[in-house]
Amino acid sequence: MYYYMFGMDPDDPESCAADLAARGFGGVVLSAATESALEAARRHGLDVYLCFGAFSLRSDAVDGASLALDANGIPRKWFSSGCPNDTGLAEFRLEQVCRAAGKPGIRGIFVDGARFASPASPEGFDAFWTCFCPRCVRRAGDMGMDAGAMEKGVRALIRFMEHGEGALEQCLSGIAEWLRFRKRCVGEYFARFGTAVREVRPDLAAGAFVFAPSLWALVGQDAATVSRLDIVAPMIYRRYPHRQGPACLNHEWAALLGALTARSGISFEKARAAMRLLSDIPIGARSAAELLEEGFPPQALE
């Protein structure tokens, strides 16, 4: 079994590296690899991997130009990130980390946030309804997909949530094209990421932190895409106790089911049953609040 730690003590990397090595850790994942951290890791035989956010917003971004737009045209930030189809933003972040990965002693690069917004986005559920910005509309057209039909499907599901208009299963089927668009965009990003990493050095590992498989359809990730990476680290948090938990199973499913039932008039049981159109994960909770509190049992993840 190979164990790694995300982050090191920036004030005392030497003691931190020594302690990790003594406890059987083989590597560390760092968002910023200082010379002192690299030297400490090398001295204690720890592999070093860099990590970055795929679409993290730039500090010098102008007037929200990189933000995603929801189905109502409202700019949305999610996971402190911008639109996944803002190629300028994506390339800036990728080039930034690839330059850093040229340092001696780096074993690989992990990308985080290579996806679209999820229901439990800390910035709010409405970030999930992205993205319909001009970049994404053009990209859909390039793919031979109908952005107008995707937006129509998303709006229909929003109306169901807000007013109980329509049938839930029909509305969920209506967002299938939108979810496929997300998957194709993320798949193309991962392909570009893998190529860029190996251009830095052929033996450099390309890895990613990804959602649990039961959530992949919601955010654009899938098995075929991530299987091309060297390292895949699924974030399988089945019962995350803190207030915010993007990627955490209890937070994501509770956010979606809570939104589906809060104003639509549909029962939790019916909404829960309709989730089979999105995932095969067994949900035994009787309310969104219970799901958030109790999470999923270990056997649900088998």
C-alpha positions, 0 to 999 in steps of 0.5 A: 500500500502506498500512502501520501500526504497532501501538504507539508508543514511550511514552517518546519518541512524537515521535521514533517518529512521525517515524521511522514517517512517514519510513519510509512508515507511514500510521498507528498502532494504540494500546491507549492513546492518550495526549495526547503520542502523539496530538499526535506522530501528528498532527504527522507525518500519521499516522492513529491507531486505538484497539485494545481486547480485546472480552472482556478481564477487568476488574481488579475482576472478582469470583470469576471470575464472568465466566470461561468454563466448559468442558464439564466445568464448569471455569472457564477464562480465555483470552487474558486474556478472559472469556465472550463472552456476558457482555454486561456485560463486553462492553459495559463494554469497548466503552463504555470504548473508545468514550469514548476514541474521542471524542478529536479525531484518532482515525480508527477502532477495532480490536477484538481477541479478538472470538472464542471460545478457540482450541486454542493458547490460552496458558492451555492447550488445555482453554480451547478447550472453552468455553463452557457457562456458564449465560449460553451455555446461555441464549443457545443456547436463545434461538437455538433451539439445543440446548446439551445436544447441543452439550455431548454432542458436545464431550464425545465429542471429548474422550473420543476425544482422551483414550481413543481412544473412537469415530471421529474424523470422526464426533466432528468432525461431532458438534461442528458445532452447537457451532461454529455457536453460536460463529459466531452469537455472534461475528457478533452481537458484531461487529454490535453493535461496528459499530453502537457505533463509528458511534454515536460518529461516523459516519465512525469506522472499525470494524476488527478483528484476526481469525484467518486464514480457515483457522481461522475455523470453530474460533473463531466468525469467518466471512467474512459477519461480518467483511465488514461491517467497514470494516477487516479485519486477518487475523493470518496468521502461518505460522511463528511461532517463539516458545513461545506463538502464539495465532492463529498458523497453526503453533501453532493447527494443531499444538496441535489435531493434537497433542491429537488424536494424543497419547493417542487412538492415531490416527496423525498422517496420519489426524488430518491427513486428518480436518482437511478437515472443518474447513478446506481448508488443506493440511497437509504436516507429518508430526507436530505437532512438525514443523508447529510448527517448520516452519510453512506454506509461503507457497503454502499461504496462497494 
